[in-house]
Amino acid sequence: MGANSSSISELPENEYLKRLSGTESISENDPFWNQLLSFSFTTPTNSAELKLLEEATISVCKSLVENNPRTGNLGALIKVFLSRTKELKISAECQNHLFIWQAHNALFLICCLLKVFICQMPEEEMQLHFTYEEKSSVTFQADSEDLIEELLCCLIKLIIDIPLFLPYTSRLVKTLLYNFIRQEKRPPPGTHIFQQQSDGGGLLYGLASGVATGLWTVFTLGGVGSKPAPQQEQSSPLASQSLLLLLVLANLTDAPDSPNPYKQAIMSFKNTQDNTAFPSSNPHAFQINFNSLYTALCDQQKSDQATLLLYMLLHQNSNVRTYMLARTDMENLVVPILEILYHVEERNSHHVYMALIILLILTEDDGFNRSIHEVILKNITWYSERVLTEISLGSLLILVVIRTIQYNMTRTRDKYLHTNCLAALANMSAQFRSLHQYAAQRIISLFSLLSKKHNKVLEQATQSLRGSLSSDDVPLPDYAQDLNVIEEVIRMMLEIINSCLTNSLHHNPNLVYALLYKRDLFEQFRTHPSFQDIMQNIDLVITFFSSRLQQAGAELSVERVLEIIKQGAVALPKDRLRKFPELKFKYVEEEQPEEFFIPYVWSLVYNSAVALYWNPQDIQLFTMDSG
């Protein structure tokens, strides 16, 4: 490095890096820093390039780790960077590109070196490397000022250019959210380098809006003068890194005496159009444009990170949840979530869980459950089992959730997934309206699948019991437990069907048609002690409509059967249907959610962060297939 351009192969013998990592202590006022930071080395733009860089600088980093406790050169480098950031805004306004370029290079070096220190030593040892050390004529004297804290504060200020009257946490969360919302792919040409942003921009956004600033690449982890990779041309590295940082901060564990302030900020922010006063007790409150946030969330749901952010906002921020449920274009949000579930084979289990829990949270609202049947969609091209030229959002949701249940029954057999799928269907069941004939068929087909599985397990249990009478030596499978689980699921499906028939039978002739077509399925459960009560209403409906169809004669067309069902729905005495408690399920996080979310978030950082490489052999927080 230094004044001349460098390549990766030259780095181990670079004289400036060797001096930085050597035994000589370098003052922050030494001209050496100007020489070290005047490099035009193309910084990595992906994890593969960063891996090559790390491998090439092993010897340099090893020397620095050994010598830094005596030389304090890492601290001096950080002090140089801190001093330059104080002049950064003026330099940008004056278009002092050399100064900005060197500040970028200093931050890049710090980033690379900190990565090495974090990987190679425990936290207590690493903190010792951050103590200010000044060389006197005889000894080193340690300054008590904490460099880590000052560096972090500097980086936060650099990102948000924080006004003095706002807390750091709120302003940082707001800025990261706006970075995600804007999805800036590159600095737009022709704009002023410090264009003021009234809705959460700050210094970073001003710098990013300029055509001549290298600091954009610091925060997108690109390189000065480097060409982005093709996949980066289509995405926003700044938005991606901002979202990952936000997720990491929001999932930090609470301190013993105070809750996580970043999580508190996410829980409390409001819409820019909300004019109600913030409570004086809430220092984390801020406002953000909910329409822009909603649009970005709709557009970005293909990524785990965006789905996780949507989950956090719906679950933790009542202002966001109320706003989203009041939207008249919920299909823009729900359809991408359904597409995640539809392609369950291609998604990791965590992403599927988050998508499913989002649906469960949405279905807790009766208004949502009614409105989704009023939204008509056309030509759902990604649904390949059947051509859907026209279908309601509600029927599509039912189809995808049932498909997820069937996939889970044959592949993963995850009880947690089953439970949440059934809970979402149960929440919607009382508001089923005008179900598409295919959706009605799939509801009954799922019950048919469950019935066959029940009979199979029952037969296995019977054979197992006979075997146990003839042999005491062979351990037997616990078919009783399997039978109990499958009967719980069957009971839930019967309750969902019953809820629809009791509350909205006249709105769902296609479900009654499918029920009558497969009425033999339900015969075996009429006298079963686990289902006898819930079967009363279903049996009554089957008997009532079967009688009317018999009276109408044989060889009836589908249209004629549906007409008879519609007429019969008006004539059926509702007081004969037994009332059951309303089916309502509410999502509740586990007692220790951090055990799920912290490894999940860091797996996303490992797999998705731009130009960050971590040795997979060093990963202990999560398994390598969890991302």
Buried (B, 14 or more C-beta within 10 A) or exposed (E): BBEEEBEBEBBEEBEBBBBBBBEEBBBBEBEBBEBBBBBBBBBBBBBEBBBBBBEBBEBBBEBBBEBBBEBBBBBBBBBBBBBBBEBBBEBBEEEBBEBBBBBBBBBBBBBBBBBBBEEEBEEEEBEEBBBBBBBEEEEBEEEEEEBBEBBEEBBBBBBBBBEEEBBBBBBBBBBBBBBBBBBBBBBEEEEEBBEEBEEBBBBBBBBBBBEEBBBBBBBBBBBBEBEBBEEBEEBBBBBBBBBBBBBBBBBBEEEEEEEBBBBBBBBBBBBBEEEEEBEEEBBBBBBBBBBBBBBBBBBBBEBBBBBBBBBBBBBBBEBBBEBBBEBEEBBBBBBBBBBBBBEBEEBBBBBBBBBBBBBBBBBBBBEBBBBBBEBEBEEBEEBEEEEBEEBBBBBBBBBBBBBBBBBBBEEBEBEEBBBBBBBBBBBBBBBBBBBBBBBBBBBBBBBEBBBEBBEEBBEBBEEBEEEEEEEEEEEEEEBEEBBEBBBBBBBBBBBBBBBBBBBBBBBBBBBBBBBBBBBEBBEEBEEEEBBEEBBBBBBBBBEBBEEBBEEEEEEEEEEEBBBBBEEBBEEBEEEEBEEBEEBEBEBEEEEEEBEBBBBBBBBBBBBBBBBBBBEEEEBEEBEEEBB
